[in-house]
Amino acid sequence: MSGHSKWATTKRHKAAVDAKRGKIFSVISKEITLAARDSGKDAEFNPRLRTLITKAKQANMPADNIDRAIKKGTGELGGVIIEELLYEGYAPGGVGLMVEVTTDNKNRSASEVRSTFSKGGGNLAGAGALAFNFKRKGQFLVSREKIDEDTITELALENDAEDIISEKEHYEVICETSEYDSLADAFEKAGITAESSELAYLPNNVVPITDEGVARKIFKLIDALEELEDVKSVHGNYDIEDTLLQKIIS
């Protein structure tokens, strides 16, 4: 989605964060397990793990949960195998959605994602059907209330950011995936907490949405997908005009 659409929906989702705290902990725990499995449990030498631990603490995730997730990744606790999966599908209005999943049961995940698309007026597509229209990037959304433009621009450029987009209420900082963890570290050391910080699928081209009914159907489908236990994130190639966007999310 476009930067301003992402910003508005991020604020909307934060309003319901307490109700979804268990889901948030589950998603972060799986990511921590994968990071520890792939590169070890020492956060000093595992930038991905260090970034995720910071994210877990920002979400007020208990230390015991973090420790248990790390031990699952290193095999100290044993247990199930977690996989990362990517599903591609279409929402109403011809909007493309990339759905990231971390799961211990890919058959369950596939069934739930397919069913949710169908119930939401969309349909699941084959692998690679939409990926060409997205690029994998690191994305940070930072409120203007937290930092001035000159300071964030300097900080971002010093840490190899690719682009800094200045919006009315926020800044959007884009970087290559390889620079995401170092940039996240830089923000943490500067005392800046981003409203949204993730490895995202950003669209090369967007579908403009001007019909309120279609826009509401898109949000309803995305909400339903994000409610699924295994879904980590949903990224789309839609762009909704500001006035209509505010009307929908208010």
C-alpha positions in Angstrom: 0.0 0.0 0.0 1.1 3.6 -0.3 2.9 5.2 2.6 0.0 7.4 3.7 -2.4 4.4 3.6 0.0 2.4 5.6 0.3 5.2 8.2 -3.4 5.6 8.6 -4.0 1.8 9.0 -1.1 1.5 11.4 -2.7 4.0 13.7 -6.1 2.2 13.3 -4.5 -1.1 14.2 -2.8 0.3 17.3 -6.1 1.3 18.7 -6.9 -2.4 19.0 -3.5 -3.6 20.1 -4.5 -4.7 23.6 -7.1 -7.0 22.2 -4.6 -8.6 19.9 -1.7 -8.7 22.3 -1.7 -12.5 22.5 -1.5 -12.7 18.7 1.3 -10.2 18.6 3.3 -12.2 21.1 2.7 -15.4 19.1 4.0 -13.8 15.9 7.1 -12.3 17.5 7.9 -15.5 19.3 7.9 -17.4 16.0 10.1 -14.9 14.4 12.5 -15.0 17.4 12.6 -18.8 17.2 13.4 -18.6 13.4 16.2 -16.0 14.0 17.8 -18.1 16.8 17.5 -21.2 14.7 19.2 -19.6 11.7 22.0 -17.6 13.3 22.3 -18.6 17.0 21.1 -17.3 20.3 23.7 -14.6 21.0 22.0 -11.4 20.1 25.4 -9.6 20.0 26.3 -11.6 16.9 22.8 -12.0 15.5 21.4 -8.6 14.3 18.0 -10.1 13.3 17.5 -11.6 16.7 18.6 -8.3 18.4 16.1 -6.4 16.4 13.3 -8.8 17.2 14.1 -8.8 20.9 13.8 -5.0 20.8 10.5 -5.3 19.1 9.3 -7.8 21.7 10.3 -5.5 24.5 8.5 -2.6 22.8 5.4 -4.8 22.7 5.8 -5.5 26.5 6.4 -9.1 25.8 7.5 -10.9 29.0 11.2 -11.9 29.2 10.3 -15.5 29.9 8.4 -15.6 26.5 11.5 -14.2 24.8 13.8 -16.7 26.4 11.5 -19.6 25.6 11.3 -18.6 22.0 15.1 -18.4 21.7 15.5 -21.9 23.3 13.0 -23.3 20.9 15.1 -22.0 18.0 18.3 -23.5 19.4 16.7 -26.8 20.1 17.1 -26.6 23.8 13.3 -27.1 24.3 12.6 -29.2 21.2 9.1 -29.0 19.9 7.5 -28.3 16.5 9.2 -27.0 13.4 8.2 -23.5 12.3 8.2 -22.5 8.6 7.9 -19.2 6.9 5.4 -19.1 4.0 4.1 -16.5 1.5 0.6 -16.5 0.0 -0.5 -14.3 -2.9 -4.1 -13.4 -3.6 -6.6 -10.9 -4.9 -8.9 -8.7 -2.8 -12.0 -6.9 -4.1 -11.3 -4.2 -6.6 -8.4 -6.2 -8.2 -6.1 -5.4 -5.3 -3.1 -7.7 -4.8 -2.2 -8.9 -1.3 0.9 -10.6 -0.1 0.3 -12.6 3.1 3.3 -13.6 5.2 2.8 -16.6 7.5 4.9 -18.3 10.2 3.4 -21.7 11.1 3.9 -25.1 12.5 1.3 -26.6 10.2 1.3 -25.4 6.6 -1.8 -27.4 5.7 -3.8 -25.6 8.3 -2.4 -22.2 7.2 -3.2 -22.8 3.6 -6.7 -23.9 4.4 -7.4 -20.9 6.6 -5.9 -18.3 4.3 -7.8 -19.7 1.2 -11.0 -19.8 3.1 -10.6 -16.2 4.4 -9.9 -14.9 0.9 -13.0 -16.7 -0.4 -15.3 -15.4 2.4 -13.9 -11.9 1.9 -14.8 -11.7 -1.8 -11.3 -12.4 -3.0 -9.3 -15.4 -4.1 -6.0 -17.1 -3.5 -3.6 -17.0 -6.4 -0.7 -19.2 -7.4 2.9 -18.6 -6.3 4.5 -15.8 -8.3 1.2 -14.4 -9.6 1.7 -11.1 -7.8 5.3 -11.1 -6.6 6.5 -9.2 -9.7 4.6 -6.2 -8.6 6.2 -6.0 -5.2 9.7 -5.4 -3.9 11.0 -6.6 -0.5 12.3 -3.6 1.5 12.8 -2.5 5.1 10.2 0.1 6.1 10.0 2.4 9.1 7.1 4.8 9.8 8.1 7.5 12.4 5.8 10.2 13.8 6.8 13.8 13.1 6.2 14.4 16.8 9.3 12.3 17.7 12.0 13.8 15.5 12.6 16.7 13.2 13.2 16.2 9.5 16.8 17.2 9.4 17.7 14.8 12.2 15.9 11.8 10.8 17.3 12.5 7.4 20.9 12.6 8.7 20.3 9.5 10.8 18.8 7.5 7.9 21.4 8.5 5.4 24.3 7.7 7.8 22.8 4.2 8.1 22.4 3.6 4.4 18.7 4.2 4.0 17.5 4.2 0.4 14.8 6.8 0.7 13.2 9.2 3.2 9.6 10.3 2.4 8.2 13.2 4.4 4.4 13.1 4.9 2.1 15.4 6.8 2.1 13.4 10.1 5.0 11.1 9.7 8.2 10.1 7.9 8.6 6.9 5.9 12.1 5.5 5.7 12.9 2.8 3.2 16.0 0.6 3.1 17.4 -2.6 1.5 16.6 -5.7 3.6 20.3 -6.2 4.3 20.4 -2.8 6.0 17.2 -3.2 8.1 18.7 -4.5 11.3 21.5 -1.9 11.4 19.0 0.9 10.8 16.7 -0.5 13.5 19.7 -0.5 15.8 20.4 3.1 14.9 16.8 4.2 15.7 16.9 2.4 19.0 20.2 4.0 20.1 18.8 7.4 19.2 15.8 6.7 21.4 13.3 6.6 18.5 10.5 4.1 18.5 8.9 3.7 15.1 5.1 3.3 14.9 5.7 0.6 12.3 9.0 -1.2 11.6 9.1 -4.3 9.4 10.5 -6.1 6.3 7.6 -5.3 4.0 6.5 -6.0 0.4 6.1 -2.6 -1.1 4.2 -2.3 -4.4 5.8 -1.1 -7.6 2.4 0.1 -8.8 -0.8 0.8 -6.9 -4.5 0.3 -7.6 -6.4 3.6 -6.8 -9.5 2.9 -4.8 -12.2 5.6 -4.9 -15.3 3.5 -4.1 -16.2 3.4 -0.4 -17.8 0.0 -0.6 -14.8 -1.6 -2.3 -12.5 0.1 0.2 -14.4 -1.3 3.2 -14.4 -4.8 1.7 -10.6 -4.6 1.3 -10.1 -3.6 4.9 -12.5 -6.2 6.1 -10.6 -8.9 4.2 -7.2 -7.7 5.5 -8.6 -7.5 9.1 -9.8 -11.1 8.8 -6.5 -12.3 7.4 -4.6 -10.5 10.2 -6.8 -12.2 12.8 -5.5 -15.6 11.7 -3.1 -17.0 14.3 -0.3 -17.9 11.7 -0.5 -14.6 9.7 2.5 -12.3 10.4 1.6 -9.5 8.1 -0.4 -8.5 5.0 0.8 -6.1 2.3 -1.3 -4.7 -0.6 -0.9 -2.6 -3.7 -3.9 -0.3 -3.0 -4.0 3.5 -2.5 -7.1 5.1 -1.0 -7.7 8.9 -1.3 -7.1 10.6 2.1 -10.7 11.9 2.6 -12.2 8.4 1.9 -9.5 6.7 4.0 -10.2 8.9 7.0 -13.9 8.3 6.7 -13.4 4.5 6.7 -11.0 4.2 9.6 -12.6 6.8 11.9 
